[in-house]
């Protein structure tokens, strides 16, 4: 069964549209940049009351500070190449990235070594323009940018 994750797309308009994205942590992504970034996202857990609350909780877990207050707009779903479905909500805000303290996950590394290693879920975060974001984001997540730009034009 494919996983379904929830995401928050934080955007701001300084000179142009910028979005907040994070570089995925762990050994698989260390030496990659192109298509190795994502919007903060994660899986539902017991106690989550709805999909948006999951997205906001995961944002806080991955970045170390609360998801911004504001009017969240549903950007719908995309399916990533690996089969994972991601649903995202956009909110306009300008959080201070100096507050970034990544959450961590554990996995066996090196493979079959029996040793558990801890890695940050996101090893860095950045504000990037929409054009650059399309190069950095996991390919399917670029659809969220298209939808956001369309909403902002209306």
N, CA, C and O atoms as a DFTB+ gen file, in Angstrom:
616 C
 N C O
     1  1       0.838      -1.190       0.000
     2  2       0.000       0.000       0.000
     3  2       0.881       1.251       0.000
     4  3       1.839       1.341       0.768
     5  1       0.557       2.197      -0.850
     6  2       1.353       3.428      -0.961
     7  2       1.148       4.309       0.270
     8  3       0.052       4.374       0.826
     9  1       2.202       4.972       0.678
    10  2       2.118       5.893       1.804
    11  2       1.471       7.194       1.369
    12  3       1.611       7.634       0.227
    13  1       0.761       7.796       2.309
    14  2       0.127       9.093       2.066
    15  2       0.709      10.065       3.087
    16  3       0.542       9.860       4.290
    17  1       1.380      11.109       2.640
    18  2       1.985      12.079       3.539
    19  2       1.348      13.449       3.356
    20  3       0.713      13.732       2.340
    21  1       1.534      14.283       4.359
    22  2       0.953      15.625       4.370
    23  2       2.098      16.637       4.443
    24  3       3.090      16.403       5.133
    25  1       1.962      17.768       3.727
    26  2       3.049      18.743       3.626
    27  2       2.537      20.168       3.814
    28  3       1.363      20.466       3.595
    29  1       3.466      21.043       4.229
    30  2       3.188      22.471       4.318
    31  2       4.110      23.193       3.340
    32  3       5.324      22.986       3.350
    33  1       3.525      24.041       2.497
    34  2       4.275      24.868       1.552
    35  2       4.219      26.303       2.085
    36  3       3.200      26.981       1.955
    37  1       5.318      26.755       2.683
    38  2       5.376      28.127       3.192
    39  2       5.959      28.979       2.076
    40  3       6.986      28.640       1.487
    41  1       5.285      30.100       1.792
    42  2       5.778      30.984       0.748
    43  2       5.778      32.420       1.239
    44  3       5.063      32.788       2.171
    45  1       6.613      33.223       0.570
    46  2       6.653      34.657       0.841
    47  2       6.853      35.367      -0.486
    48  3       7.296      34.775      -1.470
    49  1       6.521      36.634      -0.488
    50  2       6.701      37.456      -1.688
    51  2       7.550      38.653      -1.288
    52  3       7.041      39.638      -0.753
    53  1       8.850      38.559      -1.554
    54  2       9.771      39.662      -1.263
    55  2       9.869      40.471      -2.562
    56  3       9.104      41.416      -2.758
    57  1      10.783      40.115      -3.429
    58  2      10.814      40.710      -4.770
    59  2      10.004      39.831      -5.714
    60  3       9.380      40.313      -6.660
    61  1      10.029      38.543      -5.439
    62  2       9.291      37.564      -6.240
    63  2       8.875      36.429      -5.304
    64  3       9.241      36.422      -4.129
    65  1       8.124      35.488      -5.822
    66  2       7.683      34.346      -5.028
    67  2       8.877      33.497      -4.596
    68  3       9.721      33.132      -5.414
    69  1       8.935      33.188      -3.298
    70  2       9.937      32.269      -2.758
    71  2       9.216      31.240      -1.906
    72  3       8.192      31.536      -1.289
    73  1       9.761      30.018      -1.877
    74  2       9.202      28.957      -1.053
    75  2      10.277      28.413      -0.121
    76  3      11.470      28.465      -0.420
    77  1       9.829      27.897       1.004
    78  2      10.718      27.308       2.003
    79  2      10.799      25.806       1.747
    80  3       9.796      25.096       1.822
    81  1      12.013      25.330       1.441
    82  2      12.207      23.903       1.193
    83  2      13.384      23.392       2.021
    84  3      14.211      24.171       2.495
    85  1      13.446      22.081       2.185
    86  2      14.518      21.471       2.961
    87  2      15.219      20.370       2.193
    88  3      14.590      19.620       1.445
    89  1      16.521      20.277       2.381
    90  2      17.318      19.206       1.783
    91  2      17.174      17.960       2.652
    92  3      17.385      18.012       3.864
    93  1      16.817      16.851       2.032
    94  2      16.573      15.620       2.781
    95  2      17.865      15.092       3.396
    96  3      18.909      15.034       2.746
    97  1      17.764      14.711       4.658
    98  2      18.920      14.204       5.377
    99  2      19.114      12.714       5.175
   100  3      18.256      12.027       4.620
   101  1      20.239      12.234       5.627
   102  2      20.544      10.807       5.540
   103  2      21.545      10.509       4.441
   104  3      21.808      11.352       3.583
   105  1      22.103       9.308       4.468
   106  2      23.200       8.956       3.569
   107  2      22.832       8.897       2.092
   108  3      23.709       9.063       1.243
   109  1      21.570       8.668       1.757
   110  2      21.184       8.583       0.351
   111  2      21.225       9.941      -0.344
   112  3      21.367      10.003      -1.565
   113  1      21.103      11.021       0.412
   114  2      20.962      12.356      -0.167
   115  2      22.198      13.230       0.026
   116  3      22.241      14.344      -0.497
   117  1      23.191      12.764       0.751
   118  2      24.352      13.566       1.131
   119  2      25.014      14.280      -0.042
   120  3      25.329      15.466       0.059
   121  1      25.225      13.597      -1.124
   122  2      25.976      14.170      -2.253
   123  2      25.071      14.572      -3.410
   124  3      25.539      14.762      -4.533
   125  1      23.773      14.703      -3.137
   126  2      22.827      15.107      -4.178
   127  2      22.245      16.467      -3.833
   128  3      22.071      16.804      -2.662
   129  1      21.951      17.228      -4.849
   130  2      21.292      18.513      -4.657
   131  2      20.044      18.588      -5.542
   132  3      18.952      18.899      -5.066
   133  1      20.221      18.301      -6.824
   134  2      19.095      18.350      -7.750
   135  2      18.073      17.272      -7.390
   136  3      18.416      16.096      -7.267
   137  1      16.822      17.683      -7.223
   138  2      15.701      16.807      -6.867
   139  2      15.919      16.068      -5.540
   140  3      15.413      14.962      -5.351
   141  1      16.666      16.680      -4.637
   142  2      16.915      16.101      -3.312
   143  2      16.344      16.977      -2.202
   144  3      16.698      16.812      -1.035
   145  1      15.459      17.910      -2.562
   146  2      14.828      18.810      -1.613
   147  2      13.334      18.540      -1.601
   148  3      12.780      17.989      -2.552
   149  1      12.690      18.935      -0.510
   150  2      11.270      18.648      -0.355
   151  2      10.612      19.731       0.487
   152  3      11.279      20.454       1.227
   153  1       9.297      19.830       0.364
   154  2       8.540      20.607       1.333
   155  2       8.465      19.768       2.602
   156  3       8.394      18.543       2.514
   157  1       8.480      20.393       3.790
   158  2       8.365      19.615       5.030
   159  2       7.078      18.789       5.013
   160  3       5.991      19.311       4.764
   161  1       7.225      17.483       5.283
   162  2       6.074      16.585       5.180
   163  2       6.282      15.356       6.041
   164  3       7.386      15.092       6.517
   165  1       5.206      14.608       6.234
   166  2       5.334      13.371       6.980
   167  2       4.028      12.610       7.075
   168  3       2.990      13.036       6.569
   169  1       4.114      11.477       7.734
   170  2       3.005      10.534       7.842
   171  2       2.083      10.851       9.015
   172  3       2.523      11.388      10.031
   173  1       0.797      10.516       8.870
   174  2      -0.136      10.658       9.994
   175  2       0.266       9.749      11.157
   176  3       0.846       8.682      10.957
   177  1      -0.051      10.191      12.364
   178  2       0.191       9.408      13.576
   179  2      -1.084       9.368      14.397
   180  3      -1.956      10.221      14.232
   181  1      -1.202       8.377      15.288
   182  2      -2.369       8.358      16.174
   183  2      -2.473       9.695      16.915
   184  3      -1.471      10.226      17.394
   185  1      -3.670      10.221      17.002
   186  2      -3.864      11.498      17.681
   187  2      -3.993      12.665      16.726
   188  3      -4.520      13.711      17.105
   189  1      -3.523      12.514      15.486
   190  2      -3.730      13.574      14.497
   191  2      -5.223      13.634      14.199
   192  3      -5.857      12.609      13.945
   193  1      -5.776      14.838      14.233
   194  2      -7.218      14.983      14.052
   195  2      -7.632      15.096      12.598
   196  3      -8.759      14.744      12.250
   197  1      -6.743      15.581      11.741
   198  2      -7.037      15.703      10.316
   199  2      -5.719      15.853       9.562
   200  3      -4.652      15.962      10.166
   201  1      -5.813      15.857       8.227
   202  2      -4.604      15.890       7.395
   203  2      -3.808      17.180       7.584
   204  3      -2.578      17.138       7.611
   205  1      -4.477      18.318       7.715
   206  2      -3.754      19.575       7.917
   207  2      -3.018      19.577       9.252
   208  3      -1.899      20.083       9.337
   209  1      -3.628      19.019      10.295
   210  2      -2.922      18.966      11.585
   211  2      -1.695      18.064      11.489
   212  3      -0.685      18.325      12.144
   213  1      -1.770      17.005      10.680
   214  2      -0.598      16.161      10.441
   215  2       0.505      16.973       9.764
   216  3       1.665      16.918      10.171
   217  1       0.135      17.726       8.728
   218  2       1.122      18.532       8.003
   219  2       1.792      19.535       8.930
   220  3       3.009      19.711       8.881
   221  1       1.002      20.193       9.775
   222  2       1.554      21.194      10.691
   223  2       2.456      20.545      11.753
   224  3       3.500      21.100      12.096
   225  1       2.060      19.373      12.275
   226  2       2.885      18.664      13.256
   227  2       4.209      18.252      12.632
   228  3       5.269      18.419      13.235
   229  1       4.142      17.710      11.416
   230  2       5.365      17.268      10.737
   231  2       6.292      18.442      10.434
   232  3       7.511      18.309      10.543
   233  1       5.729      19.585      10.057
   234  2       6.538      20.786       9.842
   235  2       7.331      21.087      11.113
   236  3       8.544      21.294      11.060
   237  1       6.641      21.109      12.253
   238  2       7.301      21.414      13.527
   239  2       8.363      20.371      13.870
   240  3       9.440      20.723      14.351
   241  1       8.072      19.101      13.629
   242  2       9.047      18.046      13.935
   243  2      10.286      18.157      13.051
   244  3      11.403      17.941      13.524
   245  1      10.106      18.484      11.798
   246  2      11.236      18.523      10.869
   247  2      12.071      19.788      10.989
   248  3      13.277      19.758      10.744
   249  1      11.440      20.914      11.369
   250  2      12.162      22.186      11.410
   251  2      12.461      22.690      12.815
   252  3      13.305      23.569      12.988
   253  1      11.780      22.144      13.823
   254  2      12.070      22.542      15.192
   255  2      11.352      23.800      15.651
   256  3      11.652      24.316      16.728
   257  1      10.412      24.307      14.864
   258  2       9.571      25.420      15.296
   259  2       8.185      25.232      14.684
   260  3       8.024      24.537      13.681
   261  1       7.185      25.866      15.307
   262  2       5.802      25.670      14.891
   263  2       5.562      26.087      13.451
   264  3       6.202      27.002      12.932
   265  1       4.628      25.396      12.820
   266  2       4.163      25.812      11.501
   267  2       3.526      27.184      11.651
   268  3       2.880      27.458      12.662
   269  1       3.699      28.046      10.661
   270  2       3.179      29.411      10.770
   271  2       1.662      29.453      10.934
   272  3       0.939      28.589      10.437
   273  1       1.204      30.475      11.641
   274  2      -0.224      30.751      11.710
   275  2      -0.619      31.409      10.389
   276  3       0.212      32.043       9.739
   277  1      -1.851      31.263      10.001
   278  2      -2.314      31.910       8.779
   279  2      -3.429      31.126       8.132
   280  3      -3.891      30.113       8.658
   281  1      -3.849      31.608       6.992
   282  2      -4.909      30.959       6.227
   283  2      -4.267      29.941       5.280
   284  3      -3.605      30.311       4.311
   285  1      -4.471      28.670       5.571
   286  2      -3.909      27.589       4.763
   287  2      -4.827      27.290       3.579
   288  3      -6.049      27.233       3.719
   289  1      -4.209      27.101       2.411
   290  2      -4.944      26.793       1.188
   291  2      -4.534      25.398       0.727
   292  3      -3.345      25.107       0.597
   293  1      -5.505      24.546       0.483
   294  2      -5.259      23.171       0.035
   295  2      -4.747      23.190      -1.402
   296  3      -5.414      23.720      -2.291
   297  1      -3.564      22.614      -1.635
   298  2      -2.977      22.526      -2.976
   299  2      -3.210      21.168      -3.624
   300  3      -2.702      20.901      -4.713
   301  1      -3.972      20.313      -2.960
   302  2      -4.273      19.003      -3.530
   303  2      -3.162      17.997      -3.325
   304  3      -2.321      18.143      -2.439
   305  1      -3.174      16.970      -4.163
   306  2      -2.247      15.849      -4.036
   307  2      -1.401      15.676      -5.287
   308  3      -1.787      16.075      -6.386
   309  1      -0.226      15.064      -5.087
   310  2       0.607      14.586      -6.185
   311  2       1.099      13.192      -5.813
   312  3       1.180      12.842      -4.636
   313  1       1.419      12.418      -6.818
   314  2       2.009      11.104      -6.560
   315  2       3.451      11.136      -7.019
   316  3       3.740      11.440      -8.176
   317  1       4.358      10.820      -6.102
   318  2       5.784      10.807      -6.412
   319  2       6.145       9.514      -7.123
   320  3       5.377       8.552      -7.105
   321  1       7.314       9.492      -7.748
   322  2       7.762       8.356      -8.549
   323  2       7.760       7.045      -7.763
   324  3       7.474       5.989      -8.328
   325  1       8.074       7.101      -6.476
   326  2       8.122       5.891      -5.659
   327  2       6.750       5.404      -5.210
   328  3       6.646       4.392      -4.517
   329  1       5.694       6.123      -5.602
   330  2       4.343       5.706      -5.240
   331  2       3.736       6.460      -4.071
   332  3       2.537       6.343      -3.817
   333  1       4.547       7.233      -3.354
   334  2       4.043       7.989      -2.210
   335  2       3.147       9.129      -2.689
   336  3       3.512       9.866      -3.605
   337  1       1.978       9.270      -2.070
   338  2       1.076      10.378      -2.363
   339  2       1.319      11.468      -1.341
   340  3       1.365      11.200      -0.141
   341  1       1.476      12.706      -1.812
   342  2       1.714      13.849      -0.941
   343  2       0.575      14.850      -1.146
   344  3       0.254      15.220      -2.275
   345  1      -0.020      15.273      -0.054
   346  2      -1.025      16.343      -0.090
   347  2      -0.402      17.542       0.609
   348  3       0.267      17.393       1.631
   349  1      -0.623      18.736       0.054
   350  2       0.039      19.926       0.607
   351  2      -0.937      21.076       0.800
   352  3      -1.948      21.198       0.108
   353  1      -0.589      21.912       1.769
   354  2      -1.299      23.155       2.055
   355  2      -0.286      24.285       2.009
   356  3       0.842      24.141       2.480
   357  1      -0.695      25.413       1.437
   358  2       0.179      26.583       1.352
   359  2      -0.261      27.634       2.354
   360  3      -1.450      27.794       2.630
   361  1       0.727      28.353       2.896
   362  2       0.460      29.462       3.808
   363  2       1.531      30.521       3.574
   364  3       2.707      30.199       3.400
   365  1       1.118      31.779       3.570
   366  2       2.072      32.869       3.400
   367  2       2.615      33.265       4.761
   368  3       1.851      33.580       5.673
   369  1       3.942      33.247       4.898
   370  2       4.599      33.584       6.162
   371  2       6.085      33.801       5.886
   372  3       6.570      33.519       4.790
   373  1       6.797      34.303       6.886
   374  2       8.226      34.556       6.736
   375  2       8.953      34.169       8.029
   376  3       9.505      35.029       8.715
   377  1       8.951      32.855       8.360
   378  2       9.616      32.440       9.600
   379  2      11.128      32.644       9.536
   380  3      11.731      32.617       8.464
   381  1      11.716      32.845      10.696
   382  2      13.159      33.034      10.822
   383  2      13.836      31.666      10.749
   384  3      13.628      30.825      11.623
   385  1      14.625      31.446       9.738
   386  2      15.268      30.139       9.562
   387  2      16.398      29.899      10.556
   388  3      16.915      28.786      10.641
   389  1      16.787      30.921      11.306
   390  2      17.799      30.713      12.343
   391  2      17.251      29.851      13.474
   392  3      18.017      29.331      14.285
   393  1      15.918      29.696      13.535
   394  2      15.298      28.842      14.542
   395  2      15.298      27.374      14.131
   396  3      14.801      26.529      14.874
   397  1      15.849      27.055      12.956
   398  2      15.847      25.690      12.426
   399  2      16.673      24.761      13.300
   400  3      17.874      24.960      13.482
   401  1      16.005      23.735      13.840
   402  2      16.650      22.667      14.601
   403  2      16.033      21.370      14.080
   404  3      14.900      21.047      14.438
   405  1      16.746      20.624      13.249
   406  2      16.126      19.479      12.591
   407  2      15.745      18.354      13.548
   408  3      16.419      18.090      14.543
   409  1      14.634      17.702      13.203
   410  2      14.302      16.443      13.859
   411  2      15.218      15.365      13.296
   412  3      15.854      15.567      12.261
   413  1      15.290      14.231      13.966
   414  2      16.176      13.152      13.540
   415  2      15.413      11.842      13.374
   416  3      14.340      11.650      13.947
   417  1      15.989      10.951      12.580
   418  2      15.471       9.600      12.439
   419  2      16.653       8.641      12.518
   420  3      17.797       9.035      12.288
   421  1      16.377       7.393      12.841
   422  2      17.430       6.381      12.939
   423  2      17.217       5.332      11.856
   424  3      16.086       4.984      11.514
   425  1      18.325       4.840      11.330
   426  2      18.260       3.762      10.344
   427  2      19.550       2.953      10.422
   428  3      20.587       3.464      10.844
   429  1      19.476       1.674      10.008
   430  2      20.710       0.886       9.997
   431  2      21.641       1.398       8.905
   432  3      21.249       1.514       7.744
   433  1      22.889       1.706       9.293
   434  2      23.865       2.179       8.309
   435  2      25.257       1.879       8.782
   436  3      25.556       2.109       9.954
   437  1      26.128       1.375       7.933
   438  2      25.906       0.928       6.567
   439  2      24.908      -0.243       6.505
   440  3      24.658      -0.912       7.508
   441  1      24.344      -0.474       5.305
   442  2      23.366      -1.555       5.161
   443  2      23.909      -2.887       5.674
   444  3      25.079      -3.214       5.473
   445  1      23.055      -3.637       6.329
   446  2      23.358      -4.976       6.868
   447  2      24.475      -4.975       7.904
   448  3      25.024      -6.029       8.223
   449  1      24.820      -3.787       8.439
   450  2      25.888      -3.715       9.443
   451  2      25.347      -3.978      10.845
   452  3      26.097      -4.337      11.753
   453  1      24.032      -3.795      11.011
   454  2      23.443      -3.940      12.339
   455  2      23.625      -2.705      13.207
   456  3      23.130      -2.662      14.333
   457  1      24.330      -1.697      12.696
   458  2      24.550      -0.463      13.459
   459  2      23.470       0.550      13.119
   460  3      23.197       0.795      11.944
   461  1      22.855       1.141      14.131
   462  2      21.866       2.184      13.919
   463  2      22.567       3.539      13.955
   464  3      23.367       3.814      14.848
   465  1      22.259       4.368      12.982
   466  2      22.816       5.716      12.898
   467  2      21.660       6.716      12.945
   468  3      20.557       6.418      12.486
   469  1      21.911       7.885      13.494
   470  2      20.914       8.953      13.557
   471  2      21.255      10.009      12.505
   472  3      22.413      10.392      12.339
   473  1      20.208      10.473      11.790
   474  2      20.376      11.474      10.746
   475  2      19.282      12.537      10.876
   476  3      18.178      12.237      11.333
   477  1      19.584      13.776      10.477
   478  2      18.533      14.799      10.476
   479  2      17.526      14.506       9.365
   480  3      17.899      14.059       8.280
   481  1      16.244      14.762       9.646
   482  2      15.227      14.581       8.601
   483  2      15.492      15.545       7.447
   484  3      15.401      15.167       6.279
   485  1      15.818      16.779       7.780
   486  2      16.246      17.780       6.803
   487  2      17.588      18.303       7.303
   488  3      17.688      18.720       8.457
   489  1      18.625      18.290       6.460
   490  2      19.931      18.753       6.952
   491  2      20.180      20.238       6.695
   492  3      21.122      20.815       7.238
   493  1      19.324      20.862       5.857
   494  2      19.375      22.316       5.674
   495  2      18.042      22.765       5.089
   496  3      17.339      21.994       4.436
   497  1      17.714      24.024       5.338
   498  2      16.506      24.624       4.785
   499  2      16.891      25.939       4.126
   500  3      17.893      26.559       4.482
   501  1      16.076      26.356       3.156
   502  2      16.394      27.595       2.438
   503  2      15.143      28.161       1.791
   504  3      14.197      27.446       1.460
   505  1      15.180      29.482       1.625
   506  2      14.201      30.173       0.794
   507  2      14.745      30.164      -0.618
   508  3      15.887      30.569      -0.838
   509  1      13.956      29.711      -1.583
   510  2      14.395      29.702      -2.976
   511  2      13.271      30.203      -3.869
   512  3      12.091      30.046      -3.556
   513  1      13.654      30.805      -4.979
   514  2      12.683      31.247      -5.967
   515  2      12.058      30.047      -6.665
   516  3      12.591      28.938      -6.624
   517  1      10.928      30.286      -7.300
   518  2      10.172      29.204      -7.930
   519  2      10.975      28.486      -9.017
   520  3      10.886      27.264      -9.135
   521  1      11.748      29.213      -9.802
   522  2      12.530      28.579     -10.878
   523  2      13.563      27.629     -10.285
   524  3      13.676      26.484     -10.724
   525  1      14.314      28.090      -9.296
   526  2      15.318      27.233      -8.658
   527  2      14.660      26.069      -7.926
   528  3      15.189      24.958      -7.932
   529  1      13.512      26.310      -7.296
   530  2      12.820      25.254      -6.561
   531  2      12.464      24.088      -7.483
   532  3      12.536      22.932      -7.065
   533  1      12.087      24.369      -8.717
   534  2      11.725      23.297      -9.650
   535  2      12.917      22.374      -9.938
   536  3      12.730      21.188     -10.211
   537  1      14.120      22.905      -9.877
   538  2      15.326      22.096     -10.086
   539  2      15.680      21.296      -8.839
   540  3      16.184      20.177      -8.936
   541  1      15.419      21.867      -7.677
   542  2      15.824      21.233      -6.428
   543  2      14.805      20.241      -5.882
   544  3      15.182      19.198      -5.347
   545  1      13.524      20.555      -6.012
   546  2      12.479      19.720      -5.418
   547  2      12.386      18.341      -6.060
   548  3      12.697      18.168      -7.239
   549  1      11.953      17.361      -5.266
   550  2      11.539      16.076      -5.811
   551  2      10.564      16.407      -6.949
   552  3       9.644      17.202      -6.760
   553  1      10.759      15.810      -8.112
   554  2      10.069      16.242      -9.331
   555  2       8.562      16.436      -9.172
   556  3       8.035      17.466      -9.593
   557  1       7.873      15.496      -8.590
   558  2       6.415      15.579      -8.505
   559  2       5.946      16.787      -7.700
   560  3       4.865      17.317      -7.955
   561  1       6.754      17.229      -6.724
   562  2       6.341      18.332      -5.868
   563  2       6.337      19.680      -6.588
   564  3       5.791      20.651      -6.063
   565  1       6.933      19.759      -7.777
   566  2       6.871      20.986      -8.562
   567  2       5.432      21.343      -8.925
   568  3       5.126      22.513      -9.159
   569  1       4.558      20.360      -8.974
   570  2       3.143      20.619      -9.262
   571  2       2.536      21.542      -8.209
   572  3       1.644      22.331      -8.519
   573  1       3.011      21.450      -6.968
   574  2       2.507      22.353      -5.926
   575  2       2.872      23.803      -6.242
   576  3       2.096      24.717      -5.961
   577  1       4.050      24.011      -6.824
   578  2       4.448      25.370      -7.235
   579  2       3.523      25.896      -8.328
   580  3       3.089      27.047      -8.288
   581  1       3.226      25.038      -9.306
   582  2       2.324      25.444     -10.387
   583  2       0.977      25.872      -9.815
   584  3       0.433      26.907     -10.201
   585  1       0.443      25.073      -8.893
   586  2      -0.863      25.368      -8.303
   587  2      -0.819      26.639      -7.458
   588  3      -1.758      27.435      -7.475
   589  1       0.273      26.824      -6.722
   590  2       0.419      28.021      -5.904
   591  2       0.485      29.268      -6.793
   592  3      -0.200      30.256      -6.526
   593  1       1.302      29.225      -7.842
   594  2       1.402      30.369      -8.752
   595  2       0.056      30.687      -9.390
   596  3      -0.296      31.855      -9.558
   597  1      -0.680      29.669      -9.739
   598  2      -2.010      29.868     -10.321
   599  2      -2.956      30.545      -9.328
   600  3      -3.699      31.455      -9.696
   601  1      -2.926      30.100      -8.079
   602  2      -3.764      30.717      -7.037
   603  2      -3.395      32.176      -6.810
   604  3      -4.274      33.015      -6.612
   605  1      -2.116      32.482      -6.836
   606  2      -1.661      33.841      -6.565
   607  2      -1.977      34.792      -7.724
   608  3      -2.063      36.004      -7.526
   609  1      -2.148      34.253      -8.920
   610  2      -2.501      35.090     -10.072
   611  2      -3.966      35.503     -10.034
   612  3      -4.328      36.558     -10.555
   613  1      -4.809      34.683      -9.421
   614  2      -6.250      34.972      -9.367
   615  2      -6.585      36.130      -8.451
   616  3      -7.755      36.484      -8.307
